Amino acid sequence: MRCPPEPDRTMDFLAPDQLAAFLAAAVAITVAPGPDNLMVLSLGMSRGRRAGVAFGLGCALGCLSHTALAALGVSALIAASPTAFGLLRWTGGAYLVWLGVQAIRNARPAQAPGSGTARAEDLRALFGRGLVANAVNPKVIVFFLAFLPQFVDAGRGAAGAQTVQLGVAFTLQAALIFGAIGWFAGHVGGWLARRPAVGAWMDRVAGGVFVALGARLILSR
């Protein structure tokens, strides 16, 4: 009696139907109202489209860190340790609160879309803040740990490689969606730029959004 052949443990790319199903779910999750796109929207409205796009791309690329953790199994260890998860939750929440307080303290009129007034160092700083805000969010860690494995085909082998590809695909679609949100939110920023007082208040509103999300993360269970 011949034994069934062993599944092929080498894998180049995800199957087309596997990738299509994953992207459909990923896009639906990304466009649904949530902390990330809410932060991108509020920042784009208060600082202009270049700032919104920079922060949005940072948030999206932060997903790569969660992809690596999920592929290595580190996310499972963090989720299983109440101490580690709690520490990360407090760190992420405190960082968001700090971002919000800084936005409120440094409130300024909105920048017109495409005005070129946003300095390169400001955009790099916003990109970095988006990157860190996503990377230290423990709920995103748990989300990736629960979401990515659902689309891994165990019969094709190389589960780690599949996880990495799924994470990269999620990151790319998130970059497109967050970038678009930041870009179009900047058009509202153009209207605000012609009304300096309103623009400064929108900066405070954006800061309040960050503070509220950070407090919610700290207080969540």
Secondary structure, DSSP 4 states (H G I P E B T S, - for coil): -PPPPPPP----S--HHHHHHHHHHHHHHHHSS-HHHHHHHHHHHHH-HHHHHHHHHHHHHTHHHHHHHHHHTHHHHHHH-HHHHHHHHHHHHHHHHHHHHHHHHT--PPPPTT---S-HHHHHHHHHHHHHHHHT-HHHHHHHHHHGGGG--GGG--HHHHHHHHHHHHHHHHHHHHHHHHHHHHHHHHHHHTSHHHHHHHHHHHHHHHHHHHHHHHH--
